[in-house]
Amino acid sequence: MSRITEFDFLKGCAIFAVLFIHITANQVDQTPFLIINGLSRFYVPVFFLISGFILFYRYGRRNS
């Protein structure tokens, strides 16, 4: 089974976004950090969605 490189790229972006969320968590009273924190929160559900799709893609074919 081959890897889906686009999903790998999106998961990598999501990992960095979660790091940015944790890094900027204490500085949310400053505007630039608030913007970075808010934009980074988009990637948390994207990470779970992609992970679920990959698990279904990988293990769903074995059972059918």
C-alpha positions in Angstrom: 0.0 0.0 0.0 1.4 3.4 -0.9 1.5 6.5 1.2 -0.6 9.5 0.3 2.0 12.3 0.3 -0.6 15.1 0.4 -2.0 13.8 3.7 1.6 13.4 5.0 2.1 17.1 4.2 -1.1 18.1 5.9 -0.4 16.1 9.0 3.1 17.7 9.2 1.5 21.1 9.0 -1.0 20.1 11.7 1.8 18.9 14.0 3.5 22.2 13.7 0.2 24.0 14.2 -0.3 22.1 17.5 3.2 23.1 18.5 2.3 26.8 17.8 -0.8 26.4 19.9 1.2 25.2 22.9 3.9 27.8 22.4 1.6 30.8 22.1 -0.9 29.6 24.8 0.6 31.9 27.5 0.9 35.0 25.2 -2.7 35.2 23.9 -3.1 38.7 25.3 -0.8 40.0 22.6 -2.3 40.4 19.2 0.2 38.6 17.0 0.2 35.5 19.2 -3.6 35.6 19.4 -3.8 35.5 15.6 -1.3 32.7 15.3 -3.0 30.7 18.1 -6.4 31.2 16.4 -5.3 30.2 13.0 -3.4 27.2 14.3 -6.6 25.8 16.0 -8.0 25.0 12.5 -5.5 22.2 12.1 -6.5 20.2 15.2 -9.7 18.8 13.7 -7.9 18.4 10.3 -5.3 16.2 12.0 -8.0 14.0 13.5 -9.9 13.8 10.2 -6.8 12.8 8.2 -5.7 10.3 10.9 -9.2 8.7 10.8 -9.2 8.6 7.0 -5.8 7.0 6.9 -6.8 4.4 9.5 -10.0 3.6 7.5 -8.0 3.5 4.2 -5.4 1.2 5.7 -7.5 -1.2 7.7 -10.9 -1.0 5.9 -9.6 -2.8 2.9 -8.4 -5.8 5.0 -12.0 -6.5 6.2 -13.8 -6.2 2.9 
